[in-house]
Amino acid sequence: MKWLTRSHVHVDRVACPWLISRFVDNQEAIPFDAPGVELGHQDGRCSFESIIARYELQDPALLRMAKIIHAAEVAGKP
């Protein structure tokens, strides 16, 4: 299994591999949280939220986690 992201671990980059491997695809190399990739920060969303939106994940626990990760990763940043 390969994970493609940037260096310097942050909350979003730790949560995304778990989300992808558990709920999206554990066999493919999927780029995330890097400039210019589909599953990155977009429209005020963190990468975790972008993955949830792209794959239409509806689990209430994941949606709550997304709010927490957003607050830690994006909230208050310019």
TAGINOR-V529037 format. One record per backbone hydrogen bond with DSSP energy under -0.5 kcal/mol. NH is the residue of the N-H (numbers start at 0). CO is the residue of the C=O. Records with the same first field share a line. If there is no record, write none. Layout:
NH=CO, CO
This chain:
3=29
4=2
5=32
13=9, 10
14=10
15=11
16=12
17=13
18=14
19=15
20=16
21=17
22=18
23=18, 19
24=19
29=1, 27
30=28
31=3
32=38
36=33
39=36, 37
41=44
44=41
49=45
50=46
51=47
52=48
53=49
54=50
55=52
56=51
62=58
63=59
64=60
65=61
66=62
67=63
68=64
69=65
70=66
71=67
72=68
73=69
74=69
76=73
